[in-house]
Amino acid sequence: MIDWLTAPLEFGASLRALVEIALIGTVGGAVSCWVTLYRVSYSAESLAHGLLPGLVAASLLGLPILLGGAVGILVAAILIAVVGRLAGESADTAIAVVVTTLFGFGVLLALSPETPPGTAELLFGDLLGVSGTELVTSAAISAVVIAVIWRFHDRLLASGFDSGAGRSLGLSPGLMSGLVLTLVALTVLVGVQGLGNLLVAAVLVAPAASARMLTDRFAPMMVASVLIALLAGVAGIYLSYYVKVAAGASVAMCLVLIYFLTAIVSTAGIRLTRPSSLRA
């Protein structure tokens, strides 16, 4: 049993992957709770998928993937905001068109003859290929996300639960929603290296969705969400090592499995607190 647990740790790639997934799980689990509270799951997924052209362009130009992701997510956010505002009641449809267009453009770039090998990693991630420099960058971004959550927790909570009450306290609902989406964007930059453009959305939605079925209090929900993300991440790394499948896909699959198991547990009436609407 001890050998089974320690075997993956003997390889530097697996150890770096565990550190990376710990960072992704911590920030992803925490931010996913705010995604759920502010009901911006669709926007979060849109940002994650819309940055593909930036990732591919960085790969073509030989630039750091994170730099391309940052530019890509900025362009995607601006386009989504502008189109959503102009479309009015049809905002969701317009955003879907923008995201599909960006994703399609990214795929076209990826099919370019000049595209270097390994482009598939931009879609599905490469946890086992994370370098030490990328770990340091992920840690720095993660620290910023956690610090912002810690600093603005009360304001985000007040505006998220009752936008009217938030206004009475001088909080702009639009500004708070923008802050949440900024946290989402930073989390995507952390997660896209390991989970890729297609799978990073899983860690922004699944952990909080699972935790929400176990508790109706926000603080326990956030703790449970982070633990679920970490559990799925570690389980995914071990599954990848022993079954010889892609690490990013294994993590995403574990997140989905935990969601379904949590749904079964919740249906059976086992919860951390009494079922009701989400409370602070």
C-alpha positions in Angstrom: 0.0 0.0 0.0 2.8 2.4 0.9 4.6 1.6 -2.3 1.4 2.2 -4.3 1.1 5.7 -2.7 4.7 6.7 -3.1 5.5 5.3 -6.5 4.2 8.3 -8.5 6.2 10.6 -6.2 9.5 9.1 -7.3 9.2 10.9 -10.7 9.8 14.6 -10.9 7.0 15.1 -13.5 4.4 13.4 -11.3 5.5 15.5 -8.2 5.3 18.7 -10.2 1.9 17.7 -11.5 0.7 17.2 -7.9 1.9 20.6 -6.9 0.3 22.2 -10.0 -3.0 20.4 -9.4 -2.9 21.5 -5.7 -2.7 25.1 -6.9 -5.4 24.6 -9.5 -7.6 22.8 -7.0 -7.2 25.5 -4.3 -8.0 28.5 -6.5 -10.4 26.7 -8.7 -12.4 25.3 -5.7 -12.6 28.7 -4.1 -13.4 30.7 -7.2 -16.1 28.2 -8.3 -18.1 29.1 -5.2 -18.3 32.7 -6.4 -19.1 31.5 -9.9 -22.0 29.7 -8.4 -23.1 32.5 -6.2 -23.0 35.1 -8.9 -24.5 32.7 -11.5 -21.8 33.3 -14.1 -21.0 29.7 -14.9 -21.7 30.3 -18.6 -19.5 33.4 -18.7 -16.7 31.5 -16.9 -16.9 28.7 -19.5 -17.0 31.2 -22.3 -13.8 32.9 -21.0 -12.1 29.6 -20.7 -12.9 28.5 -24.3 -12.5 32.0 -25.9 -8.8 32.3 -25.1 -7.8 29.4 -27.5 -6.6 31.8 -30.3 -4.2 33.5 -27.8 -2.8 30.2 -26.7 -2.2 29.0 -30.3 -0.8 32.4 -31.4 1.7 32.2 -28.5 2.7 28.7 -29.5 3.2 29.9 -33.1 5.3 32.9 -32.1 7.3 31.0 -29.5 6.0 33.1 -26.6 5.1 31.9 -23.2 1.7 30.1 -23.1 0.6 32.2 -20.1 1.3 35.4 -22.1 -0.8 34.2 -25.0 -3.5 33.1 -22.6 -3.6 36.5 -20.9 -4.0 38.3 -24.2 -6.5 35.8 -25.4 -8.7 36.0 -22.3 -8.5 39.8 -22.4 -9.7 39.9 -26.0 -12.4 37.3 -25.3 -13.6 39.3 -22.3 -13.9 42.5 -24.2 -15.7 40.9 -27.1 -18.1 39.0 -24.8 -18.8 42.2 -22.9 -19.4 44.4 -26.0 -21.5 41.8 -27.9 -23.5 41.0 -24.8 -24.3 44.6 -24.2 -25.3 45.3 -27.8 -27.4 42.2 -28.1 -29.6 43.0 -25.1 -32.1 40.2 -24.4 -30.3 37.9 -26.9 -27.0 38.3 -25.0 -26.5 34.5 -24.4 -27.0 33.7 -28.0 -24.6 36.5 -29.1 -22.0 35.4 -26.5 -22.3 31.8 -27.8 -21.6 33.0 -31.3 -18.5 35.0 -30.2 -17.1 32.1 -28.2 -17.7 29.6 -31.0 -16.1 32.0 -33.5 -13.0 32.5 -31.2 -12.7 28.8 -30.6 -13.1 28.0 -34.3 -10.4 30.6 -35.1 -8.1 29.0 -32.6 -8.6 25.6 -34.2 -7.8 27.1 -37.6 -4.6 28.5 -36.2 -3.8 25.2 -34.6 -4.1 23.5 -38.0 -1.6 25.8 -39.6 1.5 24.0 -41.0 3.7 26.2 -38.9 2.1 25.1 -35.7 4.7 23.3 -33.6 4.0 19.8 -32.3 2.1 19.4 -29.1 -0.8 21.7 -30.0 -3.2 19.2 -28.5 -1.8 20.0 -25.1 -3.4 23.5 -25.5 -6.8 21.8 -25.6 -6.4 19.0 -23.1 -3.5 20.2 -21.0 -0.3 18.5 -19.9 0.0 18.2 -16.2 3.0 16.0 -16.4 4.8 18.5 -18.6 4.6 21.5 -16.2 8.0 23.1 -15.7 9.4 24.7 -12.6 9.0 28.1 -14.1 5.4 27.5 -14.8 4.8 26.3 -11.3 6.3 29.5 -9.9 4.1 31.6 -12.2 1.0 29.5 -11.2 1.8 30.0 -7.5 2.2 33.7 -8.0 -1.2 34.1 -9.8 -2.8 31.8 -7.2 -1.5 33.9 -4.4 -3.0 37.0 -6.0 -6.4 35.3 -6.4 -6.5 34.1 -2.8 -5.4 37.5 -1.5 -8.2 39.3 -3.5 -10.8 36.8 -2.2 -9.6 37.3 1.4 -9.6 41.1 1.0 -13.0 41.4 -0.7 -14.8 38.4 0.8 -17.4 40.4 2.8 -18.2 42.7 -0.1 -18.5 39.9 -2.6 -20.7 38.0 -0.2 -23.0 41.0 0.5 -23.5 41.9 -3.1 -23.8 38.2 -4.2 -26.6 37.4 -1.8 -28.5 40.6 -2.1 -27.5 43.1 -4.8 -30.1 45.6 -3.3 -28.4 45.4 0.1 -25.1 45.7 -1.6 -26.1 49.0 -3.3 -27.2 50.4 0.1 -23.6 49.7 1.3 -22.2 51.5 -1.6 -21.3 48.3 -3.6 -21.9 48.2 -7.3 -23.3 44.8 -8.4 -21.7 45.3 -11.8 -18.3 46.0 -10.3 -18.5 43.0 -8.0 -19.5 40.7 -10.9 -16.6 42.1 -12.8 -14.3 41.3 -9.9 -15.6 37.7 -9.9 -15.0 37.4 -13.6 -11.5 38.8 -13.1 -10.9 36.1 -10.6 -12.2 33.6 -13.1 -9.8 34.9 -15.7 -6.8 34.5 -13.4 -7.9 31.0 -12.4 -8.2 30.0 -16.0 -4.6 31.2 -16.5 -3.5 28.9 -13.7 -5.5 25.9 -14.8 -5.1 26.1 -18.6 -1.4 24.9 -18.3 -2.5 21.6 -16.7 -6.0 21.1 -17.8 -6.1 22.8 -21.2 -8.6 25.0 -22.9 -11.4 22.4 -23.0 -11.1 20.9 -19.5 -10.3 24.0 -17.3 -14.0 24.9 -17.1 -14.6 21.7 -15.1 -12.7 23.1 -12.1 -14.6 26.3 -12.3 -18.0 24.7 -12.0 -17.9 21.1 -10.7 -16.4 21.6 -7.2 -18.9 24.2 -6.1 -21.8 22.3 -7.7 -20.9 19.2 -5.7 -20.3 21.1 -2.5 -23.6 23.0 -2.9 -25.5 19.7 -2.6 -23.8 19.0 0.8 -24.4 22.3 2.6 -26.4 25.5 2.5 -23.8 27.6 4.2 -21.3 29.5 2.1 -18.2 29.0 4.3 -18.6 25.2 4.6 -19.4 25.1 0.9 -16.1 26.8 0.0 -14.1 24.5 2.3 -15.9 21.5 0.8 -15.4 22.8 -2.8 -11.6 23.2 -2.3 -11.4 19.7 -0.7 -13.4 18.2 -3.6 -11.2 19.9 -6.2 -8.0 18.7 -4.4 -9.4 15.1 -4.0 -10.3 15.0 -7.7 -6.9 16.4 -8.7 -4.9 13.9 -6.7 -7.1 11.0 -7.7 -6.7 12.1 -11.4 -2.9 12.1 -11.1 -2.8 8.6 -9.6 -5.3 7.3 -12.1 -3.2 8.8 -14.9 -0.1 7.1 -13.5 -1.5 3.7 -13.0 -3.9 3.4 -15.9 -1.7 5.3 -18.4 -4.3 7.9 -19.5 -4.1 11.6 -19.9 -3.7 13.4 -16.6 -5.9 16.4 -17.4 -8.7 14.2 -18.7 -8.4 12.0 -15.6 -8.8 15.0 -13.3 -11.9 16.2 -15.2 -13.4 12.7 -15.1 -12.8 12.5 -11.3 -14.6 15.8 -10.8 -17.6 14.6 -12.7 -17.6 11.3 -10.8 -17.5 13.1 -7.5 -20.4 15.3 -8.7 -22.5 12.3 -9.4 -21.5 10.6 -6.1 -22.4 13.7 -4.3 -25.8 13.9 -6.0 -26.5 10.3 -4.8 -25.4 11.1 -1.3 -27.5 14.3 -1.3 -30.5 12.4 -2.6 -30.1 10.0 0.2 -30.5 12.9 2.6 -26.9 13.1 3.9 -25.8 16.7 4.1 -23.5 18.8 6.2 -26.3 21.2 7.1 -30.1 21.3 6.7 -31.3 21.7 3.1 -32.4 25.2 2.3 -31.4 28.1 0.1 -27.8 29.1 0.2 -26.9 31.3 3.2 -23.9 33.2 4.3 
